[in-house]
Amino acid sequence: MGRIAASGKEVTIEAEKAERVALARRLGLPAVHALSCRYRLTPGRQGEVLAEGWLTAEVEQVCVVTTDHFTDVLAENFTARFVPAERFREDEDLDPEAIDEIPYERDMIDLGELAAEELSLVLAPYPRAPGSVLPEGVGHVDAPPANPEDEEEGARPSPFAALAALKKGSH
């Protein structure tokens, strides 16, 4: 990667086909069609390097509703701080708003690994293809009415109606 001047350095990485295949396997995706990340690297104190990243990716995912494959384009901005391994400490009281710190050794910063990790974070945990909808009735829980005579035609019973009926029956 070379030395970073005091004014900073801009670097762009792009995953090659073999890297995209391995990354798709690692992330459980059918395919990663494209992955690139532009970085602005700025040297900090005591060997630290601030990395501002702009990631773009095109991935193939499986819709959790239809199980069909679909292509999704992702974009994410992020910031991380590389810290020399001898100074890196895992802090148990992590601030979720703090900049992520990543250890590095021997003047070698792995920008490809950082891009892969950021891609894994931006992926939806339950991907849905555009326009996919759950079939009618899926996700709806039916509860028996507390008093069948009180239920209006087409009205949904309260989810607590069954508990109220059980409570009335125990007295």
N, C-alpha and C positions, 0 to 999 in steps of 0.2 A: 504494500500500500504506500510505502514511502513516508517521509517525515511530513508533519503538518506545520505549516508556517504560522507565525503568530496571528496573521490575519485570517487564518482558517483555510479550509480546502473543501472543494465540492467534488463528490464522487457519485457516479451512477453505476449500479450493478443490475445485471439482467440474468435471470436464471436460464441456463441452457436446457435442452430437452432432457438429458439424463437427470439433471438436478430437479426438474419439474416432475418427472416420473417418480423419483425417490420421495419428493415432498408430498405428492398426492398419496402415496402409500403410507407415509408417516402420519398424515392428517386424516386418513380414511376417506379420501375423496376419489371419485371416479377419474378425475383428471385436473391438472393445473395447466391451463393453456398458455398463460403468460404470467410473469412476475417480474416487476422491476421496482427498484427503490432508489430514489435520489437522496443523497445525504449532504448535509452541511456539517463539517467537522470543525470544532473549535477547541484548541488546546486550553486546558485549565491549569490549576495549581497542582503541584506535586505529581505530575504525570497523568492527571485526569484528562479525558477527552469528552466533550459534550457532542452528542450526535443528534441532530434534528433530521428526521426522516419523513419522506413523502412516498408512500407505498401505493402502487396500483397493481391489481391482479385480475385475471380472468380465470375463474374456476368453474368446474362442473360439479354440481351437487345433486343429491337425491332428495326430492320433495318428501317431507314426512307425511303429507296428506295423500298424495297420489302415487308415491314411489317412482314417479317419472324423473328422469335426469333433466336438469335445466342448467343453463349457463348464467352465471352471475358475475358482474363486474364490481370490484371492491376498490375503495380508495380510503386511505387512512393517513393521518399525520400523527407523529409521535416524537417523543424526546427521551433519550436515555443517556446515562453517564457511564463511560468506561472508566474503571478504577484499577490501578495496578493490583495484582492478586495479593501482594504482601500487605497492602493497606485495606483490602476489602474485608468487611465484617457483615455477616448476616444479622440484621437487626430484628429482634423478635417483636419490637413495638413499631412495626411498619406503619407509616402514614400512607394511606391509599392515594393521597394527592401528591406525594413526593415523586420526584423523578426516579425511575428505575435505575439501579446501579448494577453494573455487570463487570465481573472481574476479567482481567486479561493478563497474559504472561508474555514476556520476551518481545515487547513492542508489536505484538500481533493482535489486531482487533478483527474479529470475525463478523463483518457486516452482513454476510449472507445468512448466518445463523440468526442474527437480530431480525432480519427481514422475515425469515421463516417463523420465528416466534411471534412477531407482530401480526403476520397473516393468520396464525392459529387463533389469536385473540379477537380478530375482527370477524371471523366466521360465525354465522348464526348457529346456536346450539341445536335448533330445530328448524332447518331451512324449509321454506315454503316457496314453491314456484309462483310467479306472479299469476294472479287470478284463481289460484287453487282455493277451494272452500271445503270445509268439513261437510260430509253428508248429513242430511236432515236427521236430527235426533242424537248424533254423536256428541258426547260430552254433556248431555242433559241427564240429570238423575231424577227419576220419578219417585215421589214419595206418596204413599197412600194418604188420602185426605183424613183429617182428624174426625170429621163428621161428614159422611158422604152426602147427606141432605143439604148441607150448607154450601157445597161446591157448585159454583155456577158453571154452565156449559162453556167450555173452552178456557176457563180460568186456570192458572197454574197454582197448585197448592203451595203453601209455605213449606220450606224445607224442614221447619221445626214442627209441622203439623203432626207427623208420626210420633215424635217425642211427646207432644202434648197429649195425644191419644193414649200412649202407654202410661203416662203419669196419671191420667183420669182413671184408667182401668185398675191401677194398683191401690186405689183408696177404697 
